[in-house]
Every structure is written in C-alpha cells, then in structure tokens.
C-alpha cells in the first residue's frame, strides 16, 4: 500500500500524539493505588529497588490511562532498624518509562487489603443489589456495579470488579479533599494514615522537603517490616 506524500506529515503527527498520550506524565494530585511487590526489612540495603503494581486503571485528562498492572519502581534511600526512607521514581507504561514523584496518603497491611477485596453477603437472597459488596479500607461500602456508600450517602461509583471511582474527601486525620474523580481501588474517599497491624507510622509523607521521600517508622522496640502485598494510596507530586 502506498501513501500519498501529503498524508505522511499527518500520519506522523497522529503517531506522535499517540506516543505522547502513552508517555504523558500524570497530573499533580493523581492517585496511584498500588500494591507493594517488595518486602522491606531492617536488613534491606540502601539503593535496593522497590517495585509496586498499579491495581486499577487510572484515567488521564488527555484521554490516555495508566493501565492496571503497570509497574511503579523506586528505591530505598536510607534504612535503619526501625525506619526506612523510600522514593518512587518511575512508571513503566506500555514499554515507556514515565518519571514520577509521589507522596503517601494511606498504607494498609496485606491482610486488610485481602479483606477489602473479599466480597461480602454472597449468600443473601432477594437482595441482589447488595450481594458481593466490599468494605473499603478507611470506611465506606462498595456495591459492585452500583455506588460507593458512606452510610446512606453515595460518595462515588463502584465498578463491576469491585474497584471504585470517587473524589477524595477531607480526612479527620488532616488530608484535604480533592474534587477530581480518582481511582481508589480498595481505599475509601477519606482513607489517610496506617491501617491494619503494621506496627508503624508515616513519619514523613513526601509532600514537603525532602519532596518525594516517604519515611515509614516502626513502633518502639519493633524491627522494621513492610510486607510484600501491602496496599498504598500514593499521590503524584510536581516533579522538581
């Protein structure tokens, strides 16, 4: 098949636009709902690569998306027996590396993540819309292919696979609201802080200097341990 010379520039422009959509950086404030694929221990060395997986499609303003299954990579900046400083650096989207910097809004233990993924009320009768609902980390209930509910108040949409789309609401722990619809996976709209028996705290969430560096600190007399399978609600920062 032969292309007319006048079509070549147009085709190149289309191809460039498609490539740009694939590798465009997610806007500041975009939630990245991820599951950690690396276990961090007190014995982990600085410089160790950290990997996490995006657990829900993340829509972008340009019409593209960060697909579920996308790999997020980072590294250990510093570590001690009871504290780790970590930093996420890049997303690998369809073979393209996209630089990112993130802060941490919420983190949940693997067992809590698994519980949030497990449908409830599967044995109920005559109440089909309520079957298969899931309890979000931080509160709220997702009714599959229907609504995300906080008590009797709808606060977002629950998809058929149990993941959710909703704007962030202000958290009693201090995190601000955001009117943009976000991909929250297993987290609630107000999720903030540490959930489950992780025996650690978020000593620095990465939003302020040093920007992008997340510090997790274990409880006194506890050795640091952040297990593979831990859920994280990250937010994209303005990369310096």
Secondary structure as the mmCIF struct_conf table of DSSP 4:
data_model
#
loop_
_struct_conf.conf_type_id
_struct_conf.id
_struct_conf.beg_label_comp_id
_struct_conf.beg_label_asym_id
_struct_conf.beg_label_seq_id
_struct_conf.end_label_comp_id
_struct_conf.end_label_asym_id
_struct_conf.end_label_seq_id
HELX_RH_AL_P HELX_RH_AL_P1 UNK A 5 UNK A 23
HELX_LH_PP_P HELX_LH_PP_P1 UNK A 24 UNK A 27
TURN_TY1_P TURN_TY1_P1 UNK A 28 UNK A 29
STRN STRN1 UNK A 31 UNK A 36
BEND BEND1 UNK A 38 UNK A 38
STRN STRN2 UNK A 40 UNK A 41
TURN_TY1_P TURN_TY1_P2 UNK A 42 UNK A 43
HELX_LH_PP_P HELX_LH_PP_P2 UNK A 44 UNK A 45
TURN_TY1_P TURN_TY1_P3 UNK A 46 UNK A 47
STRN STRN3 UNK A 49 UNK A 54
BEND BEND2 UNK A 56 UNK A 56
STRN STRN4 UNK A 58 UNK A 59
TURN_TY1_P TURN_TY1_P4 UNK A 61 UNK A 62
BEND BEND3 UNK A 63 UNK A 63
STRN STRN5 UNK A 65 UNK A 66
TURN_TY1_P TURN_TY1_P5 UNK A 68 UNK A 69
STRN STRN6 UNK A 71 UNK A 80
TURN_TY1_P TURN_TY1_P6 UNK A 81 UNK A 82
STRN STRN7 UNK A 83 UNK A 93
TURN_TY1_P TURN_TY1_P7 UNK A 94 UNK A 95
STRN STRN8 UNK A 96 UNK A 99
STRN STRN9 UNK A 102 UNK A 108
HELX_RH_AL_P HELX_RH_AL_P2 UNK A 110 UNK A 117
BEND BEND4 UNK A 118 UNK A 118
STRN STRN10 UNK A 120 UNK A 120
TURN_TY1_P TURN_TY1_P8 UNK A 122 UNK A 123
BEND BEND5 UNK A 126 UNK A 126
HELX_RH_3T_P HELX_RH_3T_P1 UNK A 128 UNK A 130
TURN_TY1_P TURN_TY1_P9 UNK A 131 UNK A 132
STRN STRN11 UNK A 133 UNK A 133
STRN STRN12 UNK A 134 UNK A 135
HELX_LH_PP_P HELX_LH_PP_P3 UNK A 136 UNK A 136
STRN STRN13 UNK A 137 UNK A 137
TURN_TY1_P TURN_TY1_P10 UNK A 138 UNK A 138
BEND BEND6 UNK A 139 UNK A 139
STRN STRN14 UNK A 141 UNK A 142
TURN_TY1_P TURN_TY1_P11 UNK A 144 UNK A 145
STRN STRN15 UNK A 146 UNK A 150
TURN_TY1_P TURN_TY1_P12 UNK A 151 UNK A 152
STRN STRN16 UNK A 153 UNK A 158
TURN_TY1_P TURN_TY1_P13 UNK A 160 UNK A 161
BEND BEND7 UNK A 162 UNK A 162
STRN STRN17 UNK A 164 UNK A 168
TURN_TY1_P TURN_TY1_P14 UNK A 172 UNK A 173
BEND BEND8 UNK A 174 UNK A 174
HELX_LH_PP_P HELX_LH_PP_P4 UNK A 175 UNK A 177
STRN STRN18 UNK A 178 UNK A 183
TURN_TY1_P TURN_TY1_P15 UNK A 185 UNK A 186
STRN STRN19 UNK A 187 UNK A 187
TURN_TY1_P TURN_TY1_P16 UNK A 189 UNK A 190
STRN STRN20 UNK A 193 UNK A 195
BEND BEND9 UNK A 196 UNK A 197
STRN STRN21 UNK A 200 UNK A 204
BEND BEND10 UNK A 206 UNK A 210
TURN_TY1_P TURN_TY1_P17 UNK A 211 UNK A 212
STRN STRN22 UNK A 213 UNK A 218
HELX_LH_PP_P HELX_LH_PP_P5 UNK A 219 UNK A 219
TURN_TY1_P TURN_TY1_P18 UNK A 220 UNK A 221
STRN STRN23 UNK A 225 UNK A 226
TURN_TY1_P TURN_TY1_P19 UNK A 228 UNK A 229
STRN STRN24 UNK A 231 UNK A 236
#
